[in-house]
Amino acid sequence: MRRMSQESGSRRRPERRVSSQIQHEVMQLILDRKLQAGAPLPTETELMEDLGVSRNSVREALKALQALDIVDIRHGYGTYVGEASLTPLVDGLTFRTLARPDGDTAALAEILQVREVLEDGLVRRVAGTLTEDELDGLAAVVDRMEAAGKAGESVAELDRDFHELLYASLGNALIPQLLGAFWTVFLRVAGARGWTDDPTPELTIRRHRDIVAALRAHDVEGAQQAMSDHFRGIETRAAQASRGVG
């Protein structure tokens, strides 16, 4: 029985390797033909001929690439180049975090640490370069956060807007995607665990004002410290099973 299992496993391994190779060949085809997101891919028959593989092999490869958002299979219409978004990363991190026991916040702390390292470097880059109009825009978001907090409303989405706007001047499209990925994971975990809203929105708002004040003063170290203080508050709330995601 064990021999049969081993032989079966040895037969399956090459199949997985072939499937992986086909996935890479499809990706290379997309790159070679310079196909952009939304562009139609060759038909299954054409891919079979181009790659020299069976229809089932093509379908398996396309399904795997669909899971990575590299291709978009529209049943009845065809297969197209996907957006290659960070959705698979978000799904994987969410599962990884929720797979821990309810009382274990280590996985969430790890995500926060990565986000803090990212923003620590980013805030240093924008400090001293933001225009008065850009700083006024950030201050206006904080004002809206304060108004929402006083009205008993959640400030979470405005908080997210603040962080995205903070780095918009860098013109890097990947930054809001990465920040949004970490943000979405946090919100999903919060919802799944039934956490409450930020119990101290006033403190969260004050820390955002501290960031803006340091940036207005062109104080790089002060902006970095204000951001660090902000993350210490997020970590504390996470450890206390609060939802404040700041």
C-alpha positions as CSV (number, residue, x, y, z in Angstrom):
1,M,0.0,0.0,0.0
2,R,2.8,2.4,0.9
3,R,4.6,1.5,-2.3
4,M,1.5,2.3,-4.3
5,S,1.1,5.6,-2.5
6,Q,4.7,6.5,-3.2
7,E,4.4,5.5,-6.8
8,S,1.2,7.5,-7.2
9,G,2.9,10.5,-5.6
10,S,5.9,10.2,-7.9
11,R,3.6,10.1,-10.9
12,R,1.7,13.3,-9.8
13,R,4.8,15.4,-9.1
14,P,5.8,15.8,-12.8
15,E,2.2,16.8,-13.6
16,R,2.3,19.6,-11.1
17,R,5.7,20.7,-12.6
18,V,4.2,20.7,-16.1
19,S,1.2,22.7,-14.9
20,S,3.6,25.3,-13.4
21,Q,5.6,25.5,-16.6
22,I,2.4,26.1,-18.6
23,Q,1.4,28.9,-16.3
24,H,4.8,30.6,-16.8
25,E,4.5,30.1,-20.5
26,V,1.1,31.8,-20.6
27,M,2.6,34.7,-18.5
28,Q,5.5,34.9,-20.9
29,L,3.1,35.0,-23.9
30,I,1.3,37.9,-22.3
31,L,4.6,39.7,-21.8
32,D,6.0,38.9,-25.2
33,R,2.8,40.1,-26.9
34,K,2.7,43.2,-24.6
35,L,-0.9,42.5,-23.8
36,Q,-2.4,45.0,-21.3
37,A,-5.0,44.5,-18.6
38,G,-8.4,43.8,-20.3
39,A,-6.8,42.6,-23.6
40,P,-8.2,39.2,-24.9
41,L,-6.0,36.2,-24.7
42,P,-5.7,33.6,-27.5
43,T,-8.4,31.0,-27.5
44,E,-7.9,27.7,-25.7
45,T,-7.3,26.0,-29.1
46,E,-4.7,28.6,-30.0
47,L,-3.0,28.2,-26.7
48,M,-3.0,24.4,-27.1
49,E,-1.3,24.9,-30.5
50,D,1.2,27.6,-29.3
51,L,2.2,25.7,-26.2
52,G,1.9,22.2,-27.5
53,V,-0.3,20.9,-24.6
54,S,-3.7,19.4,-24.0
55,R,-6.9,21.4,-23.5
56,N,-7.1,20.2,-19.9
57,S,-3.6,21.4,-19.2
58,V,-4.5,24.8,-20.7
59,R,-7.6,25.1,-18.6
60,E,-5.8,24.1,-15.4
61,A,-3.1,26.7,-16.0
62,L,-5.7,29.4,-16.7
63,K,-7.6,28.6,-13.6
64,A,-4.5,28.9,-11.5
65,L,-3.6,32.2,-13.1
66,Q,-7.1,33.4,-12.5
67,A,-6.6,32.8,-8.8
68,L,-3.7,35.1,-9.0
69,D,-5.7,37.7,-10.9
70,I,-3.3,37.4,-13.9
71,V,-6.1,36.3,-16.2
72,D,-9.8,37.0,-16.1
73,I,-12.0,34.1,-17.4
74,R,-15.3,35.4,-18.5
75,H,-17.5,32.4,-19.3
76,G,-19.2,32.7,-22.6
77,Y,-17.0,35.6,-23.7
78,G,-13.4,34.4,-23.5
79,T,-10.3,34.9,-21.4
80,Y,-8.6,38.3,-20.8
81,V,-5.5,39.7,-19.2
82,G,-6.3,40.4,-15.5
83,E,-5.5,43.4,-13.4
84,A,-2.8,41.5,-11.5
85,S,-4.1,43.2,-8.3
86,L,-3.0,42.4,-4.8
87,T,-6.3,40.5,-4.1
88,P,-4.5,37.2,-3.7
89,L,-2.1,38.8,-1.2
90,V,-5.0,40.2,0.8
91,D,-6.8,36.8,0.8
92,G,-3.7,35.0,1.9
93,L,-2.8,37.4,4.7
94,T,-6.4,37.4,5.9
95,F,-6.5,33.6,6.1
96,R,-3.0,33.5,7.7
97,T,-4.2,35.9,10.4
98,L,-7.6,34.3,11.1
99,A,-6.0,30.9,11.2
100,R,-4.4,31.9,14.5
101,P,-6.4,31.3,17.7
102,D,-8.7,34.2,18.6
103,G,-6.5,35.4,21.4
104,D,-3.3,35.3,19.3
105,T,-2.6,38.7,17.9
106,A,1.0,37.9,16.7
107,A,0.0,37.6,13.0
108,L,-1.8,40.9,13.0
109,A,1.1,42.5,14.8
110,E,3.4,41.3,12.1
111,I,1.3,42.9,9.4
112,L,1.2,46.2,11.4
113,Q,5.0,46.0,11.7
114,V,5.5,45.6,8.0
115,R,3.1,48.5,7.3
116,E,4.9,50.7,9.9
117,V,8.3,50.0,8.2
118,L,6.8,51.0,4.9
119,E,5.2,54.2,6.1
120,D,8.3,55.1,8.2
121,G,10.3,55.3,5.0
122,L,7.6,56.9,3.0
123,V,6.9,59.7,5.5
124,R,10.6,60.6,5.5
125,R,10.5,60.8,1.8
126,V,7.5,63.2,1.6
127,A,8.5,65.3,4.7
128,G,9.8,68.7,3.5
129,T,8.5,68.2,0.0
130,L,4.8,68.6,0.4
131,T,3.3,71.9,-0.8
132,E,1.0,74.1,1.3
133,D,-2.0,73.0,-0.8
134,E,-1.1,69.4,-0.1
135,L,-0.7,70.0,3.6
136,D,-4.0,71.9,3.6
137,G,-5.6,68.9,2.0
138,L,-4.3,66.6,4.7
139,A,-5.5,69.0,7.4
140,A,-9.0,69.1,5.8
141,V,-9.2,65.3,6.1
142,V,-8.3,65.5,9.8
143,D,-11.0,68.1,10.2
144,R,-13.5,65.8,8.6
145,M,-12.3,63.0,10.9
146,E,-12.9,65.2,13.9
147,A,-16.4,66.1,12.8
148,A,-17.2,62.5,12.2
149,G,-15.8,61.5,15.7
150,K,-17.9,64.2,17.4
151,A,-21.0,62.9,15.6
152,G,-20.3,59.4,16.8
153,E,-19.4,58.1,13.3
154,S,-16.5,55.9,12.3
155,V,-13.4,57.7,11.2
156,A,-11.8,54.6,9.6
157,E,-12.4,55.5,6.0
158,L,-11.2,59.0,6.5
159,D,-8.2,57.7,8.2
160,R,-7.5,55.6,5.2
161,D,-7.9,58.6,2.9
162,F,-5.4,60.5,5.0
163,H,-2.7,57.9,4.6
164,E,-3.3,57.6,0.8
165,L,-3.3,61.3,0.3
166,L,-0.1,61.7,2.4
167,Y,2.0,59.8,-0.2
168,A,0.0,60.8,-3.4
169,S,2.7,63.3,-4.4
170,L,5.2,60.5,-4.9
171,G,3.2,59.3,-7.9
172,N,3.8,55.7,-7.1
173,A,0.7,53.6,-7.9
174,L,1.9,50.6,-5.9
175,I,1.9,52.5,-2.6
176,P,-1.9,53.0,-2.2
177,Q,-2.3,49.4,-3.4
178,L,0.0,48.0,-0.7
179,L,-1.5,50.3,2.0
180,G,-5.0,49.3,0.9
181,A,-4.0,45.6,1.1
182,F,-2.9,45.9,4.7
183,W,-5.9,48.0,5.5
184,T,-8.3,45.5,4.0
185,V,-6.7,42.6,5.9
186,F,-7.1,44.6,9.2
187,L,-10.8,45.4,8.4
188,R,-11.6,41.8,7.5
189,V,-10.0,40.4,10.6
190,A,-11.8,43.0,12.7
191,G,-15.1,42.1,11.2
192,A,-14.5,38.4,11.6
193,R,-13.5,38.8,15.2
194,G,-16.3,41.2,16.0
195,W,-14.0,43.9,17.3
196,T,-15.4,47.3,18.2
197,D,-14.7,50.7,16.7
198,D,-11.8,52.8,17.9
199,P,-12.6,53.6,21.5
200,T,-10.4,56.7,21.5
201,P,-11.0,58.6,18.2
202,E,-9.9,61.8,19.8
203,L,-6.5,60.4,20.4
204,T,-6.3,59.0,16.8
205,I,-7.3,62.4,15.4
206,R,-4.7,64.2,17.6
207,R,-1.9,61.9,16.3
208,H,-2.9,62.7,12.8
209,R,-2.7,66.4,13.6
210,D,0.7,65.9,15.0
211,I,1.8,64.3,11.7
212,V,0.5,67.3,9.8
213,A,2.1,69.8,12.2
214,A,5.5,68.1,11.8
215,L,5.2,68.1,8.1
216,R,4.3,71.8,8.0
217,A,7.5,72.5,10.1
218,H,9.5,70.5,7.6
219,D,10.6,68.4,10.6
220,V,11.5,65.0,9.2
221,E,12.4,63.5,12.5
222,G,9.3,64.9,14.1
223,A,7.1,63.5,11.3
224,Q,8.7,60.1,11.7
225,Q,8.2,60.1,15.4
226,A,4.6,61.2,15.1
227,M,4.0,58.4,12.7
228,S,5.7,56.0,15.1
229,D,3.5,57.2,18.0
230,H,0.5,56.7,15.7
231,F,1.4,53.0,15.1
232,R,2.0,52.4,18.8
233,G,-1.6,53.4,19.3
234,I,-2.8,51.0,16.6
235,E,-0.8,48.1,18.1
236,T,-2.2,48.8,21.5
237,R,-5.8,48.8,20.2
238,A,-5.2,45.6,18.3
239,A,-3.8,43.9,21.4
240,Q,-6.9,45.0,23.2
241,A,-9.1,43.6,20.4
242,S,-10.3,47.0,19.3
243,R,-11.0,47.8,15.7
244,G,-9.2,51.1,15.3
245,V,-7.1,50.6,12.3
246,G,-5.5,54.1,11.8
